[in-house]
């Protein structure tokens, strides 16, 4: 490829991600984003200015050397691109799909200051998919140390910690409460955003290469306690996430037809609801659905509801559904990724901004028939920097719905901490741990990801798992003391 000048690179437009058309994709659970071709990936990589002092890496929690892997893609050296990527990121095919690059690495790209940043995430996904297809970069393992580590949870924090420790030569066993590994990656993110085959391939490849044991259906706190794990292992990492849903404290919350996004998405993702009619999973989808909240989980819930109703309508000859996102703030405060909001809008999801439910109304059978809402206006910024919503007196109204899905955030499940008295937790139920090392208040126990921070991003959880693995390694080798 001919070497371009800086001005010539800056004239290249950011390459669009090929996607399914909205009318087609709302009737299936196949992946919406179709991925770059080699031509598109190399053309997008050509836009990178290869800055002498790159700031993009400052936004990557796992410290991928972004300019280096992009340059390898630019010249077509995919084996090198994979090698550079996987030296820091064990799950590039996953991260390239679900990480909010626009507020992390891409937000610091110099091209984004005056135009559009390099599509780092899209190139990362291309590199990850290339490796899944070609297996160019074998994972190496250092000689065995004889040390045993228990990793509780197989989500992004646990997987990252386990793979890094396996590479360092430690014997790792992952304890997963569900019947399949992946944590929130597999139960919380729909097939159309993150295919299950991608998750399985990333996990299976690493586990096989490093001899990592994955034990499913182990509920720590019930099957085994943390104290019991300590008798069999030299160190423990807690990557149990935050899977306990939050509900509004309003009248009618216990009516039939009210459910958490956790339950809804778990039924769709783990019980194969997305494979209807081959699997007729018991997932309620109303004719008029209200999803309360506007994060990525809310978008996932709304878009799943649209698809399930479309599939059932095709099978049964029924009319389609109406899905609302009900959010108490304005569009400017929406926490979901812009891309997910855009896709939801294209697919027909209705957004009701500055609207807050104050009561859920039921019929004579105890089922949801409507939600009573109040209009809001924005006041002064709160602690998060977002303007606080304030109710407008006398603006109450009813919205006819027959299902309400609460997507308001999550907290850690307290069951994990049974008989772990030395493990200090915050008033929100999260584990208190050193952010740089992952060390908790219980000797030999580290923690990272959502169980420490509360619900956050996949890549931030991976960063926590990576930092904890480095500290555990030093501890097991006797280089540091507790």
Long-range contacts (C-beta under 8 A, 24 or more apart in sequence): 1-42, 1-46, 1-74, 1-75, 1-76, 4-46, 6-49, 9-46, 9-47, 9-48, 9-49, 10-47, 10-49, 10-111, 10-115, 12-43, 12-46, 12-47, 13-116, 14-44, 14-47, 14-115, 14-116, 14-117, 14-118, 14-119, 15-40, 15-43, 15-44, 15-119, 15-122, 17-119, 17-122, 19-343, 22-343, 22-346, 22-347, 22-348, 25-192, 25-347, 26-306, 26-307, 26-310, 26-347, 26-348, 27-307, 27-310, 27-311, 27-314, 28-192, 28-307, 28-311, 29-190, 29-191, 29-192, 29-274, 29-275, 29-307, 30-191, 30-192, 31-191, 31-192, 31-193, 31-195, 32-192, 32-193, 32-343, 33-97, 33-125, 35-125, 35-126, 35-129, 36-122, 36-123, 36-125, 36-126, 38-76, 38-126, 41-73, 41-122, 41-123, 41-126, 42-73, 42-74, 42-76, 44-118, 44-119, 44-122, 44-123, 45-70, 45-71, 45-73, 45-74, 45-118, 45-123, 46-74, 47-111, 47-118, 48-74, 48-118, 49-110, 49-111, 51-110, 55-108, 55-109, 55-110, 56-105, 56-106, 56-108, 56-109, 56-118, 56-120, 57-105, 58-108, 59-103, 59-104, 59-105, 59-106, 59-107, 59-108, 60-88, 60-104, 60-105, 60-459, 61-104, 61-459, 61-460, 61-462, 61-463, 61-464, 62-88, 62-89, 62-160, 62-459, 62-462, 62-463, 62-466, 63-88, 64-88, 64-89, 64-105, 64-124, 66-105, 66-120, 69-123, 69-124, 69-127, 70-118, 70-120, 70-123, 73-123, 73-126, 73-127, 78-127, 78-130, 78-134, 78-136, 79-136, 79-137, 81-127, 81-130, 82-127, 82-130, 82-131, 82-136, 82-137, 83-136, 83-137, 85-124, 85-127, 85-128, 85-131, 86-131, 86-137, 86-139, 89-124, 89-462, 90-159, 90-160, 90-163, 90-164, 90-202, 90-206, 90-462, 91-128, 91-156, 91-159, 91-160, 91-202, 91-462, 92-124, 92-125, 92-127, 92-128, 92-131, 93-125, 93-128, 93-129, 93-131, 93-132, 93-198, 93-201, 93-202, 94-128, 94-156, 94-185, 94-194, 94-198, 94-199, 94-202, 94-458, 95-121, 95-124, 95-125, 95-128, 95-458, 95-459, 95-462, 96-121, 96-122, 96-123, 96-124, 96-125, 96-126, 96-127, 96-128, 96-129, 97-125, 97-193, 97-194, 97-198, 98-185, 98-189, 98-193, 98-194, 98-458, 99-457, 99-458, 99-459, 100-337, 100-457, 100-459, 102-337, 102-338, 102-339, 104-459, 128-202, 129-198, 132-198, 132-201, 132-202, 132-205, 135-205, 138-209, 139-163, 139-167, 139-205, 139-206, 139-209, 139-210, 140-167, 141-166, 141-167, 141-169, 141-209, 141-210, 141-211, 142-167, 142-168, 142-169, 143-169, 144-169, 144-170, 144-171, 145-169, 145-170, 145-171, 145-476, 145-477, 146-171, 147-171, 147-234, 147-235, 147-476, 148-172, 148-173, 148-232, 148-233, 148-234, 148-235, 149-173, 149-233, 149-234, 149-235, 149-236, 149-237, 149-472, 149-476, 150-175, 150-229, 150-232, 150-233, 150-235, 150-236, 150-237, 151-175, 151-236, 151-237, 151-239, 152-220, 152-226, 152-229, 152-236, 152-237, 152-238, 152-239, 152-240, 152-416, 153-177, 153-183, 153-238, 153-239, 153-240, 153-241, 153-449, 153-451, 154-181, 154-182, 154-183, 154-203, 154-214, 154-239, 155-182, 155-183, 155-184, 155-185, 155-239, 155-241, 155-449, 155-450, 155-461, 156-183, 156-184, 156-185, 156-239, 156-449, 156-458, 156-459, 156-461, 156-462, 156-465, 157-237, 157-239, 157-241, 157-448, 157-449, 157-450, 157-451, 157-461, 157-462, 157-464, 157-465, 157-468, 158-183, 158-237, 158-239, 158-240, 158-449, 158-465, 159-183, 159-203, 159-206, 159-239, 159-462, 159-465, 160-461, 160-462, 160-463, 160-465, 160-466, 160-469, 161-237, 161-239, 161-446, 161-448, 161-465, 161-466, 161-468, 161-469, 161-472, 162-206, 162-212, 162-237, 162-465, 163-206, 163-210, 163-212, 164-465, 164-466, 164-469, 164-470, 164-473, 165-237, 165-469, 165-472, 165-473, 166-206, 166-210, 166-211, 166-212, 167-210, 168-469, 168-473, 170-472, 170-473, 170-476, 171-211, 172-210, 172-211, 172-212, 172-213, 173-212, 173-213, 173-214, 173-215, 173-233, 174-212, 174-213, 174-214, 174-215, 175-215, 175-218, 175-220, 175-224, 175-229, 176-214, 176-215, 176-216, 176-217, 176-218, 177-217, 177-218, 177-219, 177-220, 177-240, 178-216, 178-217, 178-270, 179-216, 179-217, 179-270, 180-216, 180-270, 181-214, 181-216, 183-239, 183-241, 184-241, 184-243, 184-450, 184-458, 185-458, 186-269, 186-270, 187-265, 187-266, 187-269, 187-270, 188-262, 188-265, 188-266, 188-269, 188-297, 188-300, 189-265, 189-269, 189-300, 190-265, 190-268, 190-269, 190-274, 190-300, 190-303, 190-304, 191-269, 191-274, 192-274, 192-303, 192-307, 193-300, 193-340, 196-269, 219-415, 220-416, 221-413, 221-415, 221-416, 221-417, 221-418, 221-419, 222-415, 222-418, 225-418, 225-419, 225-420, 226-416, 226-417, 226-419, 226-420, 226-423, 226-442, 226-445, 227-419, 227-420, 228-419, 230-444, 230-445, 234-444, 234-476, 235-444, 235-445, 235-446, 235-472, 235-475, 235-476, 236-444, 236-445, 236-446, 237-438, 237-445, 237-446, 237-447, 237-448, 237-465, 237-468, 237-469, 237-472, 238-416, 238-431, 238-440, 238-445, 238-446, 238-447, 238-448, 238-451, 239-447, 239-448, 239-449, 239-451, 239-461, 239-465, 240-412, 240-413, 240-416, 240-451, 241-412, 241-449, 241-450, 241-451, 241-461, 242-410, 242-411, 242-412, 242-413, 242-430, 242-450, 242-451, 242-454, 242-455, 243-410, 243-412, 243-413, 244-410, 244-411, 244-412, 244-413, 244-414, 244-429, 245-406, 245-408, 245-410, 246-406, 246-408, 246-409, 246-410, 246-411, 247-406, 247-408, 248-292, 248-357, 248-406, 248-408, 250-357, 250-358, 250-359, 250-360, 251-359, 251-360, 252-359, 252-360, 252-361, 252-362, 252-368, 253-360, 255-360, 255-362, 255-366, 255-367, 255-368, 256-362, 256-365, 256-366, 256-367, 256-368, 257-284, 257-286, 257-367, 257-368, 257-402, 257-403, 257-404, 258-360, 258-368, 258-403, 258-404, 258-406, 259-284, 259-403, 259-404, 259-405, 259-406, 260-405, 260-406, 260-407, 261-291, 261-293, 261-297, 261-298, 261-300, 261-301, 261-405, 261-406, 261-407, 262-410, 264-301, 264-304, 264-305, 264-405, 265-297, 265-300, 265-301, 265-304, 268-304, 268-308, 273-304, 273-308, 274-304, 274-307, 276-308, 276-311, 276-312, 276-315, 277-311, 277-315, 283-308, 284-403, 285-309, 285-312, 285-321, 285-403, 286-321, 286-368, 286-401, 286-402, 286-403, 287-319, 287-321, 287-322, 287-402, 288-321, 288-322, 288-323, 288-324, 288-400, 288-401, 288-402, 288-403, 289-321, 289-322, 289-323, 289-324, 289-401, 289-402, 289-403, 289-404, 289-405, 290-324, 290-326, 290-357, 290-371, 290-399, 290-401, 290-403, 290-404, 290-405, 291-323, 291-324, 291-325, 291-326, 291-405, 291-407, 292-326, 292-327, 292-357, 292-404, 292-405, 292-406, 292-407, 292-408, 293-325, 293-326, 293-327, 293-406, 293-407, 293-408, 293-409, 294-325, 294-327, 294-329, 294-333, 294-334, 294-335, 294-336, 294-341, 294-351, 295-335, 295-336, 295-407, 295-409, 296-335, 296-336, 296-337, 296-340, 297-407, 298-325, 298-327, 298-336, 298-407, 299-325, 299-336, 299-337, 299-340, 299-341, 299-343, 299-344, 299-349, 300-340, 301-405, 301-407, 302-344, 302-349, 302-405, 303-343, 303-344, 303-347, 303-349, 305-403, 305-405, 306-347, 306-348, 306-349, 322-350, 323-348, 323-349, 323-350, 324-349, 324-350, 324-351, 324-352, 324-399, 324-401, 325-349, 325-350, 325-351, 325-352, 326-352, 326-355, 326-356, 326-357, 326-371, 326-373, 326-399, 327-351, 327-352, 327-353, 327-354, 327-355, 328-354, 328-355, 328-356, 328-376, 328-389, 329-353, 329-354, 329-376, 329-378, 329-386, 329-387, 329-389, 330-354, 330-378, 330-387, 333-378, 333-386, 333-387, 352-399, 354-378, 354-389, 356-389, 356-391, 357-404, 358-396, 360-404, 361-398, 367-402, 368-401, 368-402, 368-403, 368-404, 369-400, 369-401, 369-402, 370-398, 370-399, 370-400, 370-401, 371-398, 371-399, 371-401, 371-404, 372-396, 372-397, 372-398, 372-399, 373-397, 373-398, 373-399, 409-454, 409-455, 410-450, 410-454, 410-455, 411-454, 412-450, 412-451, 416-451, 420-445, 428-454, 430-454, 435-464, 436-467, 437-467, 437-468, 437-471, 438-464, 438-465, 438-467, 438-468, 438-471, 438-472, 439-471, 439-482, 443-482, 444-482, 446-471, 446-472
